[in-house]
């Protein structure tokens, strides 16, 4: 799954995928964004101290987005450690704020911290003749801590 194509850093990859999750404008875009972010074979998801399955985390994100008109994601910082033996994998810590504008209110996640283990997902089927610049990285392990409050 490696190639000579320059892929974004782990932090840039994570910021892009998180933004896509919250700024998806319809269910199909959200599904695509979620699948590009989380591996089907995710080992562990812990959100605010609670162990969740991949589907539970997906539904929790979808519930946040019910009646969403738009969302903004502001990244406050990130740190990463790259796996020396495989540069496309490592751990990323992301600190961000997310504001979700709904029809009746604005829901804010004033501070969120995600720590993720990102690596190429070797279980993904690569179609014959597929572009060699595809990015097969996914999250295999994630811990997320956040607060949520209605802003308006």
C-alpha atoms as a printed R data frame, in Angstrom:
    type eleno elety resid chain resno       x      y       z
1   ATOM     1    CA   UNK     A     1   0.000  0.000   0.000
2   ATOM     2    CA   UNK     A     2   2.954  2.293  -0.023
3   ATOM     3    CA   UNK     A     3   3.849  4.357  -3.030
4   ATOM     4    CA   UNK     A     4   6.070  7.211  -4.059
5   ATOM     5    CA   UNK     A     5   3.192  9.668  -3.714
6   ATOM     6    CA   UNK     A     6   3.594 12.263  -0.964
7   ATOM     7    CA   UNK     A     7   0.736 11.808   1.486
8   ATOM     8    CA   UNK     A     8  -0.232 14.471   4.035
9   ATOM     9    CA   UNK     A     9   1.286 14.258   7.508
10  ATOM    10    CA   UNK     A    10  -0.651 12.268  10.096
11  ATOM    11    CA   UNK     A    11  -1.881 15.496  11.741
12  ATOM    12    CA   UNK     A    12  -2.974 16.983   8.415
13  ATOM    13    CA   UNK     A    13  -4.724 13.718   7.524
14  ATOM    14    CA   UNK     A    14  -6.593 13.680  10.857
15  ATOM    15    CA   UNK     A    15  -7.618 17.371  10.572
16  ATOM    16    CA   UNK     A    16  -8.924 16.779   7.052
17  ATOM    17    CA   UNK     A    17 -10.921 13.693   8.049
18  ATOM    18    CA   UNK     A    18 -12.437 15.362  11.152
19  ATOM    19    CA   UNK     A    19 -13.452 18.393   9.086
20  ATOM    20    CA   UNK     A    20 -15.071 16.131   6.471
21  ATOM    21    CA   UNK     A    21 -17.063 14.350   9.208
22  ATOM    22    CA   UNK     A    22 -18.593 17.539  10.576
23  ATOM    23    CA   UNK     A    23 -19.013 19.402   7.297
24  ATOM    24    CA   UNK     A    24 -20.686 16.588   5.344
25  ATOM    25    CA   UNK     A    25 -23.940 18.018   3.979
26  ATOM    26    CA   UNK     A    26 -25.910 14.807   3.505
27  ATOM    27    CA   UNK     A    27 -26.006 11.228   4.861
28  ATOM    28    CA   UNK     A    28 -24.016  9.795   1.939
29  ATOM    29    CA   UNK     A    29 -21.205 12.318   2.441
30  ATOM    30    CA   UNK     A    30 -21.173 11.580   6.167
31  ATOM    31    CA   UNK     A    31 -21.024  7.814   5.505
32  ATOM    32    CA   UNK     A    32 -18.105  8.287   3.104
33  ATOM    33    CA   UNK     A    33 -16.287 10.619   5.516
34  ATOM    34    CA   UNK     A    34 -16.786  8.243   8.444
35  ATOM    35    CA   UNK     A    35 -15.552  5.243   6.461
36  ATOM    36    CA   UNK     A    36 -12.483  7.186   5.306
37  ATOM    37    CA   UNK     A    37 -11.727  8.013   8.958
38  ATOM    38    CA   UNK     A    38 -12.469  4.850  10.974
39  ATOM    39    CA   UNK     A    39 -11.277  1.374  10.062
40  ATOM    40    CA   UNK     A    40 -13.886 -1.374   9.925
41  ATOM    41    CA   UNK     A    41 -11.443 -3.251  12.158
42  ATOM    42    CA   UNK     A    42 -11.070 -0.555  14.812
43  ATOM    43    CA   UNK     A    43  -9.650 -2.049  18.007
44  ATOM    44    CA   UNK     A    44 -10.863  0.460  20.585
45  ATOM    45    CA   UNK     A    45 -13.023  3.575  20.783
46  ATOM    46    CA   UNK     A    46 -13.318  5.366  24.124
47  ATOM    47    CA   UNK     A    47 -15.437  8.517  24.294
48  ATOM    48    CA   UNK     A    48 -15.619 10.436  27.565
49  ATOM    49    CA   UNK     A    49 -14.491  7.306  29.404
50  ATOM    50    CA   UNK     A    50 -17.058  4.992  27.803
51  ATOM    51    CA   UNK     A    51 -16.102  2.124  25.487
52  ATOM    52    CA   UNK     A    52 -18.081  2.309  22.241
53  ATOM    53    CA   UNK     A    53 -18.378  0.126  19.184
54  ATOM    54    CA   UNK     A    54 -17.698  1.617  15.767
55  ATOM    55    CA   UNK     A    55 -21.472  1.786  15.117
56  ATOM    56    CA   UNK     A    56 -22.181  3.420  18.494
57  ATOM    57    CA   UNK     A    57 -19.585  6.145  17.785
58  ATOM    58    CA   UNK     A    58 -21.021  6.635  14.305
59  ATOM    59    CA   UNK     A    59 -24.562  7.038  15.695
60  ATOM    60    CA   UNK     A    60 -23.347  9.424  18.387
61  ATOM    61    CA   UNK     A    61 -21.761 11.635  15.725
62  ATOM    62    CA   UNK     A    62 -24.911 11.434  13.603
63  ATOM    63    CA   UNK     A    63 -27.062 12.444  16.603
64  ATOM    64    CA   UNK     A    64 -24.908 15.551  17.090
65  ATOM    65    CA   UNK     A    65 -25.576 16.475  13.475
66  ATOM    66    CA   UNK     A    66 -29.399 16.069  13.416
67  ATOM    67    CA   UNK     A    67 -30.918 19.134  11.721
68  ATOM    68    CA   UNK     A    68 -27.431 20.498  10.995
69  ATOM    69    CA   UNK     A    69 -27.250 23.406   8.576
70  ATOM    70    CA   UNK     A    70 -23.517 23.955   8.800
71  ATOM    71    CA   UNK     A    71 -20.524 23.275  11.006
72  ATOM    72    CA   UNK     A    72 -17.187 24.877  11.665
73  ATOM    73    CA   UNK     A    73 -14.128 23.113  12.995
74  ATOM    74    CA   UNK     A    74 -11.296 25.109  14.528
75  ATOM    75    CA   UNK     A    75  -8.076 23.249  15.283
76  ATOM    76    CA   UNK     A    76  -6.248 24.533  18.333
77  ATOM    77    CA   UNK     A    77  -3.222 22.288  18.051
78  ATOM    78    CA   UNK     A    78  -1.928 18.834  17.325
79  ATOM    79    CA   UNK     A    79   0.969 16.552  18.134
80  ATOM    80    CA   UNK     A    80   2.057 13.399  16.374
81  ATOM    81    CA   UNK     A    81   4.518 10.580  16.637
82  ATOM    82    CA   UNK     A    82   5.341  8.739  13.439
83  ATOM    83    CA   UNK     A    83   6.113  5.029  13.439
84  ATOM    84    CA   UNK     A    84   9.742  4.811  12.359
85  ATOM    85    CA   UNK     A    85   9.251  1.553  10.464
86  ATOM    86    CA   UNK     A    86   6.189  2.763   8.549
87  ATOM    87    CA   UNK     A    87   5.886  6.506   7.974
88  ATOM    88    CA   UNK     A    88   2.162  6.371   7.154
89  ATOM    89    CA   UNK     A    89   1.317  5.201  10.673
90  ATOM    90    CA   UNK     A    90   1.575  6.666  14.140
91  ATOM    91    CA   UNK     A    91  -0.344  8.446  16.856
92  ATOM    92    CA   UNK     A    92  -1.956 11.874  16.625
93  ATOM    93    CA   UNK     A    93  -3.388 14.071  19.342
94  ATOM    94    CA   UNK     A    94  -5.805 16.733  18.066
95  ATOM    95    CA   UNK     A    95  -7.307 19.623  20.032
96  ATOM    96    CA   UNK     A    96 -10.280 21.367  18.434
97  ATOM    97    CA   UNK     A    97 -13.533 23.285  18.770
98  ATOM    98    CA   UNK     A    98 -16.608 22.373  16.735
99  ATOM    99    CA   UNK     A    99 -19.723 24.519  16.297
100 ATOM   100    CA   UNK     A   100 -22.758 22.901  14.701
101 ATOM   101    CA   UNK     A   101 -25.385 25.367  13.451
102 ATOM   102    CA   UNK     A   102 -28.774 23.704  13.652
103 ATOM   103    CA   UNK     A   103 -32.125 25.080  12.525
104 ATOM   104    CA   UNK     A   104 -33.150 25.990  16.085
105 ATOM   105    CA   UNK     A   105 -29.839 26.335  17.927
106 ATOM   106    CA   UNK     A   106 -26.082 26.146  17.800
107 ATOM   107    CA   UNK     A   107 -24.433 23.217  19.555
108 ATOM   108    CA   UNK     A   108 -20.860 23.789  20.557
109 ATOM   109    CA   UNK     A   109 -18.142 21.395  21.441
110 ATOM   110    CA   UNK     A   110 -15.965 24.078  23.003
111 ATOM   111    CA   UNK     A   111 -13.020 21.810  23.566
112 ATOM   112    CA   UNK     A   112 -12.371 18.335  22.273
113 ATOM   113    CA   UNK     A   113  -9.281 16.183  22.445
114 ATOM   114    CA   UNK     A   114  -8.786 13.124  20.282
115 ATOM   115    CA   UNK     A   115  -5.884 10.739  20.447
116 ATOM   116    CA   UNK     A   116  -5.810  8.335  17.534
117 ATOM   117    CA   UNK     A   117  -3.694  5.482  16.229
118 ATOM   118    CA   UNK     A   118  -3.559  5.830  12.447
119 ATOM   119    CA   UNK     A   119  -2.153  3.231  10.090
120 ATOM   120    CA   UNK     A   120  -2.736  1.824   6.622
121 ATOM   121    CA   UNK     A   121  -5.775 -0.448   6.596
122 ATOM   122    CA   UNK     A   122  -4.494 -3.600   4.981
123 ATOM   123    CA   UNK     A   123  -7.986 -5.128   4.973
124 ATOM   124    CA   UNK     A   124  -9.211 -2.681   2.319
125 ATOM   125    CA   UNK     A   125  -9.630 -4.245  -1.074
126 ATOM   126    CA   UNK     A   126  -7.565 -2.473  -3.712
127 ATOM   127    CA   UNK     A   127  -9.337 -2.796  -7.046
128 ATOM   128    CA   UNK     A   128  -7.160 -3.848  -9.995
129 ATOM   129    CA   UNK     A   129  -5.888 -0.769 -11.778
130 ATOM   130    CA   UNK     A   130  -6.604  1.506  -8.799
131 ATOM   131    CA   UNK     A   131  -4.559  4.656  -8.487
132 ATOM   132    CA   UNK     A   132  -1.367  4.199  -6.482
133 ATOM   133    CA   UNK     A   133  -1.890  7.567  -4.794
134 ATOM   134    CA   UNK     A   134  -4.939  6.433  -2.798
135 ATOM   135    CA   UNK     A   135  -4.564  6.952   0.942
136 ATOM   136    CA   UNK     A   136  -5.553  3.798   2.818
137 ATOM   137    CA   UNK     A   137  -4.851  5.164   6.308
138 ATOM   138    CA   UNK     A   138  -7.607  4.743   8.897
139 ATOM   139    CA   UNK     A   139  -8.037  5.126  12.642
140 ATOM   140    CA   UNK     A   140  -7.626  1.822  14.488
141 ATOM   141    CA   UNK     A   141  -7.703  3.136  18.051
142 ATOM   142    CA   UNK     A   142  -9.233  6.359  19.393
143 ATOM   143    CA   UNK     A   143  -9.786  8.094  22.692
144 ATOM   144    CA   UNK     A   144 -11.920 11.235  22.640
145 ATOM   145    CA   UNK     A   145 -12.853 13.603  25.449
146 ATOM   146    CA   UNK     A   146 -15.269 16.472  24.832
147 ATOM   147    CA   UNK     A   147 -17.962 18.643  26.345
148 ATOM   148    CA   UNK     A   148 -21.104 19.741  24.558
149 ATOM   149    CA   UNK     A   149 -23.324 22.730  25.236
150 ATOM   150    CA   UNK     A   150 -26.043 24.702  23.499
151 ATOM   151    CA   UNK     A   151 -24.666 28.115  22.541
152 ATOM   152    CA   UNK     A   152 -27.897 29.774  21.319
